[in-house]
Amino acid sequence: MKFNWLMVLPLVLTLGFFGVAATQLMNNQDDQAQGVNTDSLPSTREGNPAPPLDLGPLAQFEGLSDEDLRGNGLIILNFWASWCPPCRAEHPTLTALAEAGNPLFGINYRDQPSQALSFLEDLGNPYDRIGADPEARNGRDWGVVAMPETFFINDEGVVVLHFRGPIVQRSLRNQVIPALAEAGYELVLPSE
């Protein structure tokens, strides 16, 4: 019986695929140890003026407008949703940053108002102002692709940092603070 190499080809291709995947995972371990890697999808917003906002308020909370993005020092603008598990994970860090005195504005993204209100009732409301973006019109203008996404905007209304992913203590320490420092800005940090 003659040996047919074509019968072995699927096995070789499968092993090759898993070999490449394993190598990639091992190469990414250092990045993962430092936090979420947001370099893979660069932002077109960094260094440019913040896009205009067209938002309604979320329930009884004070709404958010274009004027709020200028003249308030370095502000944090966070796109969040109640259906987003990473939003829940970053909430304590955002709360601590707000309590330390950093202006924090929220945009509730593609969410049901009742569920958003329940989220804030359960975890607390760290936001100075909250706008609602139920149809993601503003999110598209800002280049939002996944929840949560956070923009750091200077006094002139220019986006100095766009961070994709949850801002937890590790990503704050290893990515956000160094990137802001490189751009010449710093956050007021909570006392530990």
N, C-alpha and C positions, 0 to 999 in steps of 0.2 A: 504494500500500500504506500502510495506516494504522499509525502507531507505537504499540505497546502498552507502556505504562509498567510493567505488571506483570512484563514480561520483564527489566527492569532492576533490579527490587526486590531479588532475591537478591544481586546485585553490590553494591548500595548498602549492604545490611545487612552483608555480609561486610566491606566496607571500613570501615564504622562500627565493627564489632567490633574489627578490628585497630587502628583509630585509638584507641579507648578503651584497649585493652591496652597499646599503645605509650606512651600518656600515663601510665598507671599505673606502668609499668616505669621511666620517666624520673623520676617523682615519688618512687619508692622507692630510687633510687640512693644518696641521702645516707644513708638508714637502713642500707642494705646495706654502705656503706663503713665504718660504725661497728660492724658486727657483726650478729648475728641479732636481729631485732625480736621480742621476746617480749611486747610490749604488746598484740598483737592478740588474745590469748587469756588474759584475766586469771585469776589463781589465786584459788580460794575458800579456800585454805589460809593465805595470808599474814595475819598478825595473829591467827591462831587456834592453839590447842594442836595439836601434832603428833598425828595419829591413832595409835591403838594398832598395834603391830606383832605379827604372828603369823607368824613366820618359822622355818624350819629353817636350820641352818648349811649353807654350801656346802662339801661334802667335809670336809677336815680343818681348815678355818679356824675361828677362834673366831666363834661366832654373834653375832647382833645382837638386842637386846631393847629394850623401852620404857625401861628404866632407863638404858640407854646414851645416850638422847636428852636426859637432864637432868643437870646438874651437871658438864658437861665443857666449859664455856665455849661459844663459838660453834663449832658443829660443821657439817660439810658432809656431807650425806646424798645420795649419788649413785645413781640408778637406771640400770643399764647392762646390756648384753647383748653376747655375742660376735658375734652376727649383725648388729650395728649399726655401720656404717661411721663415723658421727659419734662414737661412743663411742671408737673407735680414734683419731680425730683429737684428742679432748680429753684422752686419757690422759697425754700429757707434761705438760700444764698441771696436771692433778690431782696427778700425781706430784710436781711441783715444789711445789705448795701443801702436800702432806703432808710432804715433806722439810723445809719451812720451819717445821713444827710445828703446822699446823692439823689438828685431829682430823678424819679422813676415814673415813666408814663407807659401805659399798656394799651395794646390794640388786641381786642378779643376777636379772633380770626375764625370765620366759618363755624360759628357756634350757636347754639340755642341760648337765648338770654337766661332762661330759667336754670339751665345747666351751668352757665358761667357764674351766675349768682350763687348757686349751691357750692361751686368750687371755691369762691371767695369766702363764703360763709364758713366752710370747713377749714380752710387754711389761713384765712385772714387776707386783708386787702392791703398790699404794700404800695399800691399805685397812687400817685398824686392825682392823676387824671386817667380816664379810661375811655377810649373810643371803640365803637363796634364796627367790624368789617365783615358782615354776614355773607356777602357774596364775593369776598376776596378781591375786590376791585383795587383797593389800596395795596394789598399784598402783592398783586401782580406788578403794580407800578414800582414797588420797592424791591422786587426781585426775590420775594419770599418763595422758597420751594418746599420747606418742611418745618415743622414745629419742634421746638421753639426757635426763633431767630431774634437776635438782639442787635440793635444799632446804637452806637455811641456817637452823639452829635455835639459839635462844639457850639460856642456862643454865637457864631455867625450862621449856624444852620447847616454846616458841612458835616457829612458823615466821615468820621475819622477811623471807625472800626465797625465792621459787620461781622458778627459772630454767629455761625450756624451751629445749633446744638444746645444742649442744656448748659447753663453756667452754674456749675457746681464748684465746690471749694477747689478741687484739683485743677479744673480748667481755668478758673479765675486766677489762681496762683501761677500756673505754668504757661498760660496762653494769653488771657485777656490783659492782665497787668503788664507783662513785658511788651505786648503789642502797643498798648496805650503809651507806655513809657517811651518806646521807640518813636512814636508819633508826637511826643512832647506833652502828654497829658497824664494825669493820675487821678485815681478814684480816692474818695475818703473811705478808708477801710474800717470795718467794725473792729472794736477792741476785742481781743480773744481772751 
